[in-house]
Amino acid sequence: MKTWALCSSTLVAVLQLPACLVVAEGGEPPRGVGTLTLDWTIDGQRDARDCVDFGAVRLEIAIFDRFDRFVDTVEPRCEWFGTSVDLPEDQYFLELTLIDRFDRSVTDTLVPSAIDIIEGTELVLSEDFPLESFR
């Protein structure tokens, strides 16, 4: 079963609150939704031992809309080296940080270029945490 989240900024302007509708059903995503698939590496490698060595437990993916408003945070396990997020069609900005078990950053935050999510498509983004990014 897949869970789909549709968020709207319509209420943000009026109430300063994000509005999300979460639908937990199988099948196809709601109309207007595309998928961001994010893959990451540590110094060009996908080795779970690197996560352990650097104390990285999760990748914090902070998602912001085109108006720099916070949309969501996704935190897949470091050793997965990949995750997918379904988002409404729009332009987004990401902040990527590897964090430890105490929710402290163990890397500098990576800020990739803006991404465009298009209905019914998958955007694959690959990012690397070089050794210099670790604190």
Buried (B, 14 or more C-beta within 10 A) or exposed (E): EEEBBBBEBEEBEEEEEBEEEEEEEEEEBBEBBBBBEBBBBBBEEBEEEBBEEBBBBBBBBBBBBEEEEEBBEBBBEBBBBBBBBBBBBBEBBBBBBBBBEEEEBBBBEBEBEEBEBEEEEEBEBEBEBEEEBBE
